[in-house]
Each structure stands twice: as C-alpha cells, then as structure tokens.
Amino acid sequence: MVNVFLDNFSALLWRLYELPTPALLLGLAVAVGLALLVARRLSRRWAWLAFGQRPAWAAALFLLLAFLIILDQKFTRMALEYELLSDRYYAALLQAGGRSGQPANPAWAPQLQRLGQTAGAGFEISSFPLNRAADLVLMRRAEPPVSLCLALVDLSRTNLEVVLTPDISGKTLTSRFAKENHCFVAINGEAGVAPGRRAPLGEWSGSYIVKGRQLLPPDPRFKRPWLAFTTASQATYFPAESARAAVTPEPFNAIWGRWDILLNGVVQPLDRGSHNRPQPRTIMGVNQAGNLLYLLVVDGRQRFHSHGLSLREAAEILRQLGAAHAMACDEGGSSCMYLEKFGLFNRPADGRERPTYTHFGLRLNPAGAGE
C-alpha cells in the first residue's frame, strides 16, 4: 500500500510539472493563503506551533521552496523537450535508422501515401525499415502537437518470434524486458489498477498465454479483447464479446487488451470519459488475414511535445493503414515503445518508464535469418 501511494504521488508531481506557469503561481497563492489560515488557527491552540509567532512566514517559505523545485523541474524538462524535438535530432534519428524511400514491405507504401491524404492530414509522416520484417512510422503534427510511433510488422516472415513476459508475479520495465529477450521492438502491456509496483491487476485482467501455458484465464466478470498467436506467429483477434471455447487451434501465445476500438474495419463507438479525450495510447492491431501486425504508441499529456489522441482518432489511423481489428491496451503513463536500434523511443507521459506486469515483443530467430 505504501509503495502504491508513493508511486501515485510521484506521478502526481509529474502532472504538476505540465501545468502552465500562471496556473502554478495561482495555485501557490491559494495554497499560501490556506496555509496561513490553518497555521494561525493551530498556533492559537498549541503555542509550540507558533514558530516564534511567525507561522505565516514559515508556511510561505515552505510553499515557496516547493514551488521553486517544481518550477526548476519544469524548465529543465522544457529544455529537454526542445532538444529532443529539434530538427537535428530527428534528422540524425532517421539517418541512423537507414531511412529509404520504400518501406521493407512494399504493401505499406500505398497505404502510407493514402494515410497522408486522409486520416493523417496535417501530419508529417516518415518511415524507414527496422529490418526485413518490420517498418517504423513516425507521425508528427505541430498544431495541436501530436507525436506517435507505429511499428508495422509482417508476421509471415518465418524468422519472426513473438515474445511475452513469462512471469507476471511482479512488474518490470519494458526496456529491461526487451533487452533480456533480444527484442527489436517491444511495447508495454498491463500495469493494473495503479502505477505502484504492487498494485493488483483487478478489473484489468484477461486471457494470457505464454508458449502454450495459460498464465491467466479470461475472467467472465471483465470482458476483455485479446490477440492470439500460433507457433508460426500468425495472429487471430478475439473481441471482448468472444467466448473462450471458440479458440481453434489452441494459441501458442496470447495477450489481452482493455477495449475493442476497431472491429472488421469499423471504428467502435468510444465516446465516454477519457476515450474521447487526447491521451497517451498503446494499441495493438491486426489485418483481416492475421499476417500484418500494428503496434502503435502515442505520446500525450505533454504540452510542448504531444497532447495525445482519442481512441477514435487512433483507430481511424490504423483503419487507413489496413487494420481490420485493434484493441487499446494500458495507456497514460504506461505507454511505451522500445526499439533495439534506439532504446526507449517514445516519451512517456511521466517523463520515464513505468513498470508493467506484461509486455509484448518481437525478435528475429537467427535460424531463419535468411528469410
């Protein structure tokens, strides 16, 4: 319980960093006023709280110090954002990735072109191959600012292997999972009901199978979509309403999500709460044939970098790229993508990675390197 509280408090501080400076000043003034009232009342009842008859100065000094710490962190983070968003950074990034005019899979080319004319209107779209099986797409928009990264994977490559977290007894970072399993791309899975390392899965649980071993059965109380993979890494999507008994053949790997956002090429009605607001997102999708995989991570809650996308906007982007089905996974501060070539690739909303119980990754099997 203490760990959960501390992690949630840390996440709250990162949210304060994102507030505009005038809002911080106004909040400081209100907090000082309230502190003065409380301090004066307490000093009348308990003399030892009077601080030499200067409770107002003591409270103001404490709050001012806290404000200066937050302001310092805010300006430090702003400077980092401008550095990361500079043209030189992205130019070097694309050059290091071996940018080319054509993606690794030629099938993506017309879809990327169409995306730029429709759902991607206003976005600067860049793509380059990660390897023979996968391409990376970067989409950036200046106003309102949005930044997202999308891995497009050809599952028909015989040298491709799906990797899932084998032990869900505790949380770990996506970067650590990727390095330990030699994944060329990895995204976060589920963190549970709170950011804390001991926070339970609670209602955010679903079907989870690793190398033929079922670590979590689907909970009938919470209908969650899930994505299953055969030993050959071919994918099958199961909507939230699907029954467990319908699975044939038995999947070799399976991971769950939170909500269906795209079914049979139709964007699902997701207009309640945070679904309809710009947020950081982690989304997994697949085409109708189950041989093309989409791993989408959207940055958000960062005023100068990226506001985020609604689930409807994210689903529309995947639909334009040929996805038939997609599910939203854990989002917010958990949203994270790690690339072997670059390390932590996106910018998590908390300013750093959050540990999660599950992760999804892909690696190349050396035995099939010639494919």
N, C-alpha and C positions, 0 to 999 in steps of 0.2 A: 504493500500500500504506500509506503514511504517513497519507494522508487518511482511508482506511477505518479505521485504528487510532484516529485522533483522534475521528472521529465516533462510533465504538463506545464509546470511553472517555467521551465526553460523555453518551451515552445511559445508560451505567452510573451516572454521577453522579446523573442524574435518578431512577434506580431507588433509589439510596441515600436521596434526599430523601423517598421514600414510606415508608421503614421507620419503625416506631414508635420514639419516643424511647428507651424502655428497651432496644430492640434495638441502637440506635446506641451507647448507653452501654456495653452488654455488649461490643459489637464493639470499642469504643475500649479497654476494659480488656484484652481479649485481644491487640489489636494492640500496645499499650504493653508488655505482658509479653513478647511475641515480639521486639519491637524491643530491649528491654533485654538479652535473651539474646544476640541477634545482635551488638549493639553491644559488649558486654563481650568476646565471643569475638574479634571483629575487633580490638579495641583491644589485646588481648594479643599479637596477631601483628604489627600495624602501629601503632606508637606514635603516629603522626600522626593516627590516628582517635580518640584518647582524649579530644579536646576538653577538654584541661586536666583529665584524669582524671574528667570528668563526662559520659560517654556516655549515661548513663541520663537525666539532666536534658535533654540536647539532644534525644534521641528523644522523650521525653514532651512536651516543649514543641512540637515539630513536629506530633505527632499531635493534641495538644490544639487547636492552631491550625486544623488541618484539620477537626476535629470541630466547632469553633465556626462555621466557614464553612458547613458543611453544615447545622448547626442553624439558622443565620440564614436560609439559603435556604428551609429547611423551614417556619419560622414565617412568612416572607414569602409563601410560596405558600399556606399555610393561610389567611392573611388574605385573599388574593385569592379563594380558593375561597368563603369565607363571603360575600364581597361579591358574587360572581357568582351565588351561589345564593340570595341574598336575594329575598324576595317582590317587593320594589320593582323589582328588575332584570327579573324575568320579567314583571311586570305591564307595565312600560314596553315590553318587547320585544313582547309580544302586541299592545299598543295601536299600536305603530309598524307592525306588520305588518298592521293592519287586520283584527283578529280579527272573525269573524262566526259566527253560529250554524250556517250551512251552508257546506260547502266549495265551491270553484269548480266541481268536478264532482259533481253530486248523487249519482252512483253510489257515492261513497265513504261517504256518510252512514250507511247501514245497516251497512256493513262496519266502520266505526269504532265504532259502537254495539255490534256483536257482539264486536268485539275487547275492549272494556272489560269484557265479561261472561265472557270465556273466557281466551284466552292473555294478555290484558292485565290479569288480576286483580292488584290491588294497585298498579297504575299510575295516575297522574294523566295523562289524555290531553287534549291541547289541539290544535286545528287551526285554520289560517287560510289563505286563498289567497295564493300568491305572485304569481299573475297568472291570466289566463283559462285557462291550460293546466296549471297545477300548484298543488298544495296542499302545505303543510308541516305535519307532525305532530310534536309534541313529546310524549315519554313519559318520565315521571319516577316513580321509586319510592324510598321512603325507607329501607326495610329489606328486604334489603341494598340499599344505594344503587345505583341504575342510572339512567343518563340516555342517551337516544338521540334522534336526529332522523331523520326519514323524509320524503323528497320523493316525492309521488305525482304522476305526470305522465301527462296524456292525450296520447298520441302522434298521435291522429287530427287534432289541430289543424294546419292546413296552414301556419301561420306558425312552426312549430317546427323548429329545425335542430340536429342532433347535431354536436358539435364534439369532435375528438380531437387530442391532441398531434401535430403534423406532423413533429417531429424528435425521434428517440429516441437521438441521439448523446450526450446528456447529461441530467442531472436538473434539474428546476426545481420551484418551489413551486406548489401548487395555486392559491393566491391570485393569483399572478402570471399563471398560465395563464388563469384566469377573467377577470381584468381585461383582458388583452391581446385576448381573444376575445369580450368583452362577454357573458359567460355569466351568466344569472340564478341558475344553480346549477351547481356543479362538485364532483367528488369525486376523490380520489386514484386512481391506477392502480397500477402495479407499481414497486417500488423495487429489486428484485433480491435478491441473496444477503446484503447487509449495508446498513446505513444510509449508508455512505460515498458521496460523490458519484461516485466512480469504480468502485464495486462493480459487477460484471457481473450480467446477468440470470441466467446459469447455468441451473439447472433451472426457474426461474420464468419461462418464456417460453411464448408461444402465438401464436395467429393474430391478426394486427394489420393492419387495412386502413384507410387514411385517404383519403377522397374517391376511391375506386376504385383506389388504388395500394397494393399489398401491401408493407408495410414489414417484416413478419416472417411467414414461412410457419409453419404448425404443425410443431412438432418431434415426429417419431414416437417419440422416446425419452421424452417427457414428455406424457402425455395431459392436456390442459387444456380445460375448457369455454370457450365463447366466445359472445358476444352480437353478432349481426349486424343491421345496419340498412339499409334501402333508401334511395333518394334521397328518398322521402317520409317517412323516419324511422320506418317500421314495423319492428318488431323480430321476430327469429327466434332462438330459443335452440338452441344446439348442445351437447349433453352431452359430457363428456370422452371418451366412447367413440365419438363420431360420426366418420365419415370425411370428409375434405376434399372428396372427389368428390361428396358428397351435396348440396352447396350449389347451389340453383337458386331464383331467379336469382342472379348474382354480387352479393354485398353491396357497398354503397357505402362503408359504414363497419363495422368490426368490432373488438372489444376482448376480450381473454381474461381469465379469472379463474383461481383456483387449484384450487377443488374445487366439484363439484356438491353443493348442500345441499338442494335441492328439485327433484324431477322429477315432472311430471304430478300435482302436488298431493300427492306423498308425500315426507315428510321422510326424507332419506337417513341411513343409519347412519354417524354420525361420532362415534365414542366413543373415539378414541385420542388420546393426548397432549393438546396444548393445545386440540384441538377440543371437548373435553368440559369445559374449564375456562372461567370467566369471563375474557374478553379484550376489548380494543377490536376492533371489527369494521368492515369496509367490505363491503357486499353489494349486488349488483345483481340485480333480479328482473323478471319479465315475466309477464303473464297468458297464457292459452292462445291468445287471438286475436292477441296481439302488438301491441295498441294501448294498453296500460297498462303503465307502467314504474315500478319501485320502486327508489329509491336510499336505502339505509339505512346510517347511520353510528352506531356505538355507542361511547360513551366508556368507558374502562376503566383499570385499574391506578392508580386514584386513590381512596384510602381514604375521603375525606370527600365525594367527588363521585359517583363511579361505579366499581363493580367490573368491569363488563362483562357480557357474555352468552356462553353457549356457542353453538356453531353450531346445535345442535338448537333452543335457545330462540329464536334469531333467525329460523330457518326457520319455526318454528311461528307467530310473529307475522306473517310475510309470508303464510303459508298462510291465516291467518284473514282477511287483507285481500284475498284473491282471487288471489294469485300462484300460478301453476302451476309455474314454474321459477325457480331462483335459484342464483347462484354466489357463493362467497366470494372476494373479491379480497385484495390485500395488506392486512395488518392490523397490530395493535400500534401502534407509534409513528407509522406512516404514515397511519392512519385519519384522514380529514379531510374536512370539508364546508365549502364557501364559498358564501355567498349574497350576491347583489348588493345586497340591501337592508341586510344587517347586517355583511358582511365575513366573517371566519373565525367560523363559527357554533358548531362543537363545541369541545371542549377536548382537544387531542391529548395522548397519554399522556406525551410527553416535555416537555410544557409549551410546546411551539412546533411549528410545522410541520416535517415532514421533506420534502426534495425527492424526487420520484419521476420515473421515466422517462416514464410515461404518465399521462394524466388524461382524465376523461370530463366533458363539459359540455353544457349546453343553452342556446340563445339564441333570442330571438324575431326573426324576419325582418320588418323594417318593411314589406315589400311585402305581407305577409299580416296586418297588424295589425288589420284589421277582423274577422278570424275569431273 
